[in-house]
Amino acid sequence: MSISKTEAKQLLERLIFDDARPHDWVQDVWGLSPILGDSAAKLVEVFEALIECCPQEKLENLLQTFYQEDLE
């Protein structure tokens, strides 16, 4: 089954951030510790950049390792 980059991003966000949106997660971490909040913000930036530059096939392969039954 083929999935779009948008769908791949949504699945990865749910996997990493549970039910929170990434930027809400950053704010939560920032509230606990500004130093960790800065690192969390950088992490979300890199996550979004990786999604954009990663080929769709690689994203699908990555997701299949976590959601094997759901994507087949």
N, C-alpha and C positions, 0 to 999 in steps of 0.2 A: 504494500500500500504506500503510495506516494503522499507526502505531506509537504505543505508550503513552509517557507521560512517563518511566516507569521505563526502558524500552528506549532512549529518546532520551538519557537521562542516561548510561546504560551506554556507548552508542556515542560520546558526546562525551568521556566519561572516557577511553576507549581512544584516541581521537584525540589528546587533550591529554597524558595521563599515560602513554601506552603501556601496559605491563603492570602498572604500579604502581597501588596504590590511592591516591587523592588525599591521604589523611592520612599514608600512608607516604612519599609524595613530599615532603610538607611536612617530615617528620622528617629525610629525607635532606638537603634543602636547609638545614634548621636546623643539621645537623651540620657543614655546610660554612661557614655564616656565620649567626650569630643575627639579624643585621639583615635579610639576605635571607630567612631563615626566617620572620620576622615578616611580611614582604611576601607570602611564599608562603601563609601561613596566611590572610591577608586575601583573597588571590586565590581560594582554595578556598571561603571563606565567601561571597564574591560570586558565584562560579560556582554554588553550590548555591541561593542566593537567586534568581538569574536563571532557573534551571531551574524553580523553583517558581512564579514569577510570570509566566513566558512562556507564552502560549497554545500548545497542542499543535500547531496548524497552523504556527505560526512555527518551532517546533523542527523539525518535519518539513521545512519549506522550507530551513532552515539545513543540516540533515543531507544533504539532496539535493544541495547544492552540493559536498559532500565525498564522498558515497557514491552518486553518481548511478546507476551500473549495479546496485548491490546492492539499492537500494530500489525499483526500478521493476518 
